[in-house]
Amino acid sequence: MTKYNAVTEEIIQQIKDAAPGHVLVGDAVNEDYAHDETMRVETVPKKPDVVVEARSTEEVAAVMKICNENHIPVTPRGAGTGLSGGAWPLMGGVVITTEKMNKILGYDETNMIVRVQAGVLLATLAEDCTSRGLMYPPDPGQKFATLGGNANTNAGGMRAVKYGTTRDYIREITVVLPTGKITKFGAPVVKNSSGYSLMHLMIGSEGTLGIITELTLKVVAAPKKTISLLAPFGKEGDGLRCVPRMIRAGLNLEAAEFIDRVSADKSAAYLGKEVFPKVVDGVECEVYLLMTFEGRTDDELELEVERAAEILQDSGSADILVADTPALKKEMWSARDSLQEAHVSLVKRTCSFDITIPISELADYMVFLRGLADEEKIHFSCFGHAGDGNLHIGYYDDSLSNEEFDERIERVTEKAYARCKEIGGVISGEHGIGFERAKYLPAQVGEECIELMQGIKQVFDPNLILNPGKVCFALD
Ligand SMILES: Cc1cc2nc3c(=O)[nH]c(=O)nc-3n(C[C@H](O)[C@H](O)[C@H](O)COP(=O)(O)OP(=O)(O)OC[C@H]3O[C@@H](n4cnc5c(N)ncnc54)[C@H](O)[C@@H]3O)c2cc1C
C-alpha cells in the first residue's frame, strides 16, 4: 500500500498561505467531512486533518501542488451526497471541497451552453434554466448534489431514458491535475474527434484523476408540454415488461420509474401520505410505473397519453392515474424523489445496490433478487429507473447482529453481481464504485481492464495521492 506523510504544522501553514481564510483544521473540521451518504459501513469514517473550502481553480491548484510534493492524500468533495463512499477521506489528509465555488458563470444561448463553477448545485442550475425556458436534462433524485459531483459519478436520474446521463451534457471541463497543473479537456463545440477523449475519462472517475473546477454544459430548450401518469399493476412482472413496449412504440417518454410495494409503503410511512395507492379497483398493487411524456401541443400530448394507455392497459395495468395538475404532478414526483430518504430513515442497517441491466431482463432479475432475499432471510425493497434498467435495491434487516448482517449481505452481493454480469449488466449505473464496490470491480470488468485503469490512474497521479482506495485501487 502507498505510504503517505503526516500533515505537519508546517504543511498546514503552507496550505493556509495557498488558500488564505479558507482552511479548516482540528475541531473546525466537521464530522460530516468524514463520509458521504453511503450506508452499511464496516469501515469507520476518518476525519480529514484539513478541509480546504476552495474559492478558485488557482487555490485548488496551489493546494494540490503542496500535497503532491509532500505525499499527502487528497479527497475531492462536492456536497457529500454520494452513495458509494467516493468522498470518504479513507487515509485522512486533505479534503478539498468545491461547495463555495458556486457561481453560474454565464449562458451562451446561441450555442446552447452554460458555464458553471463545480460547486453549483444541480437544483440551482435546474431552476435557473427553467426561468429562461431552458432545461438541463440530467435529473438525479438528489437535487442538492454539486455539478462537479454529478460529473464525477456520471449521475443519471429520471430522464436518462430520453436524454442520457451527465456525460452527454458535458462539453468542456477545467481540471486541476494531482500534480497541481491546470488544464482543460473537451471544447465548447458539438463535435470533437480530436484525439483521446480525456474529458470522458474524467467523467465518472470519482475524484481519482483530477479535480474539476469548472464545467461547460449543454442545455436544451425546455419541452413545451409534459404530463405524468401513474400506472399501478397487480403483478410486478406485467408492469416491468410493459416499459420496453412503450419505448419500442416510439412514445415520447421523458421518464419511466418503477416503485415496488415495499418502497411504496415506506414512502407512505415517511411522508404520512399514500401517494401510491395500495389498492386500486379492488386490485392489490405490487408495482407502480410513474411516467412523464413530452409533447409540443396539448393535442400531441393527448395522443401520447392515448397510445400509452393502450399499452399499459393491454399489459395489465389496474388503472391509469393522470397527474393533470401541476400540484398533483409535483406530489407524485416529490414522493418518487424521496424514496431513498424514506428507505434510509426507516431502516438502520441497509446495503444499497445500483445495478443496471438490459431492460428486457428487469422482470426476471427482480424475481431472482427476491429469491436471494428469501434464501438469506433478509428484507428486500426496490425502486428504480425502469426506462434504463437501473435498479436501486435495498437489502436490510435491523434485527441481525452486524456480523450476521454482513455475512448475509456478502453472499447476496456475490450472487446478485454474478447474475448481473451473466445477463449483460453492470454493478453501478450512476452511483459509482467509490470504495464500497471497489473489491467487486475486477470480477465485473476483468483483470485486463483493471490493469489499464490502474495504468491510466498512474499517468494522471504518479504519487497516487488523489482519493486513495477508490475505484480501481481498492485498499487491502
Ligand atoms: C437521496 C439521494 C438520492 C440520489 N439519487 C440519485 C439519482 O437518482 N441518480 C444518481 O446518479 N445519483 C443519485 N444520488 C447519488 C448522489 O447524489 C450523486 O452521486 C451525486 O452525483 C454526488 O454529488 P456530490 O456533489 O454530493 O458529490 P460527492 O458525494 O461529494 O462526491 C462524489 C464523488 O465525486 C468526487 N468529486 C466531487 N466533486 C468533485 C470535483 N469537483 N472534482 C473531482 N472529483 C469530485 C468525490 O471525490 C467522490 O468520489 C442520490 C443520493 C441521495 C442521497
PDBQT file of the ligand as one rigid body, heavy atoms in Angstrom, charges set to zero:
ROOT
HETATM    1  C1  LIG A 501     -31.437  10.738  -1.574  1.00  0.00    +0.000 C 
HETATM    2  C2  LIG A 501     -30.448  10.530  -2.681  1.00  0.00    +0.000 A 
HETATM    3  C3  LIG A 501     -30.904  10.300  -3.972  1.00  0.00    +0.000 A 
HETATM    4  C4  LIG A 501     -29.982  10.115  -5.014  1.00  0.00    +0.000 A 
HETATM    5  N1  LIG A 501     -30.460   9.912  -6.277  1.00  0.00    +0.000 NA
HETATM    6  C5  LIG A 501     -29.584   9.757  -7.304  1.00  0.00    +0.000 A 
HETATM    7  C6  LIG A 501     -30.064   9.529  -8.629  1.00  0.00    +0.000 A 
HETATM    8  O1  LIG A 501     -31.259   9.447  -8.902  1.00  0.00    +0.000 OA
HETATM    9  N2  LIG A 501     -29.124   9.405  -9.608  1.00  0.00    +0.000 N 
HETATM   10  C7  LIG A 501     -27.788   9.500  -9.358  1.00  0.00    +0.000 A 
HETATM   11  O2  LIG A 501     -26.997   9.412 -10.300  1.00  0.00    +0.000 OA
HETATM   12  N3  LIG A 501     -27.320   9.707  -8.111  1.00  0.00    +0.000 NA
HETATM   13  C8  LIG A 501     -28.172   9.831  -7.087  1.00  0.00    +0.000 A 
HETATM   14  N4  LIG A 501     -27.713  10.010  -5.808  1.00  0.00    +0.000 N 
HETATM   15  C9  LIG A 501     -26.252   9.987  -5.549  1.00  0.00    +0.000 C 
HETATM   16  C10 LIG A 501     -25.558  11.373  -5.482  1.00  0.00    +0.000 C 
HETATM   17  O3  LIG A 501     -26.459  12.423  -5.346  1.00  0.00    +0.000 OA
HETATM   18  C11 LIG A 501     -24.715  11.549  -6.719  1.00  0.00    +0.000 C 
HETATM   19  O4  LIG A 501     -23.692  10.584  -6.719  1.00  0.00    +0.000 OA
HETATM   20  C12 LIG A 501     -24.066  12.929  -6.878  1.00  0.00    +0.000 C 
HETATM   21  O5  LIG A 501     -23.575  12.990  -8.203  1.00  0.00    +0.000 OA
HETATM   22  C13 LIG A 501     -22.950  13.234  -5.913  1.00  0.00    +0.000 C 
HETATM   23  O6  LIG A 501     -22.644  14.628  -5.974  1.00  0.00    +0.000 OA
HETATM   24  P1  LIG A 501     -21.968  15.370  -4.733  1.00  0.00    +0.000 P 
HETATM   25  O7  LIG A 501     -21.759  16.791  -5.089  1.00  0.00    +0.000 OA
HETATM   26  O8  LIG A 501     -22.733  15.123  -3.493  1.00  0.00    +0.000 OA
HETATM   27  O9  LIG A 501     -20.572  14.608  -4.712  1.00  0.00    +0.000 OA
HETATM   28  P2  LIG A 501     -19.794  13.921  -3.510  1.00  0.00    +0.000 P 
HETATM   29  O10 LIG A 501     -20.630  12.893  -2.856  1.00  0.00    +0.000 OA
HETATM   30  O11 LIG A 501     -19.198  14.966  -2.655  1.00  0.00    +0.000 OA
HETATM   31  O12 LIG A 501     -18.633  13.197  -4.349  1.00  0.00    +0.000 OA
HETATM   32  C14 LIG A 501     -18.924  12.161  -5.250  1.00  0.00    +0.000 C 
HETATM   33  C15 LIG A 501     -17.627  11.695  -5.915  1.00  0.00    +0.000 C 
HETATM   34  O13 LIG A 501     -17.139  12.689  -6.807  1.00  0.00    +0.000 OA
HETATM   35  C16 LIG A 501     -15.886  13.202  -6.383  1.00  0.00    +0.000 C 
HETATM   36  N5  LIG A 501     -15.965  14.651  -6.604  1.00  0.00    +0.000 N 
HETATM   37  C17 LIG A 501     -16.922  15.504  -6.166  1.00  0.00    +0.000 A 
HETATM   38  N6  LIG A 501     -16.700  16.728  -6.679  1.00  0.00    +0.000 NA
HETATM   39  C18 LIG A 501     -15.581  16.641  -7.442  1.00  0.00    +0.000 A 
HETATM   40  C19 LIG A 501     -14.857  17.566  -8.245  1.00  0.00    +0.000 A 
HETATM   41  N7  LIG A 501     -15.236  18.821  -8.392  1.00  0.00    +0.000 N 
HETATM   42  N8  LIG A 501     -13.753  17.124  -8.898  1.00  0.00    +0.000 NA
HETATM   43  C20 LIG A 501     -13.339  15.829  -8.765  1.00  0.00    +0.000 A 
HETATM   44  N9  LIG A 501     -13.999  14.922  -8.027  1.00  0.00    +0.000 NA
HETATM   45  C21 LIG A 501     -15.108  15.318  -7.386  1.00  0.00    +0.000 A 
HETATM   46  C22 LIG A 501     -15.706  12.756  -4.952  1.00  0.00    +0.000 C 
HETATM   47  O14 LIG A 501     -14.356  12.537  -4.632  1.00  0.00    +0.000 OA
HETATM   48  C23 LIG A 501     -16.494  11.451  -4.936  1.00  0.00    +0.000 C 
HETATM   49  O15 LIG A 501     -15.698  10.405  -5.425  1.00  0.00    +0.000 OA
HETATM   50  C24 LIG A 501     -28.597  10.171  -4.747  1.00  0.00    +0.000 A 
HETATM   51  C25 LIG A 501     -28.143  10.420  -3.462  1.00  0.00    +0.000 A 
HETATM   52  C26 LIG A 501     -29.048  10.578  -2.418  1.00  0.00    +0.000 A 
HETATM   53  C27 LIG A 501     -28.519  10.820  -1.031  1.00  0.00    +0.000 C 
ENDROOT
TORSDOF 0
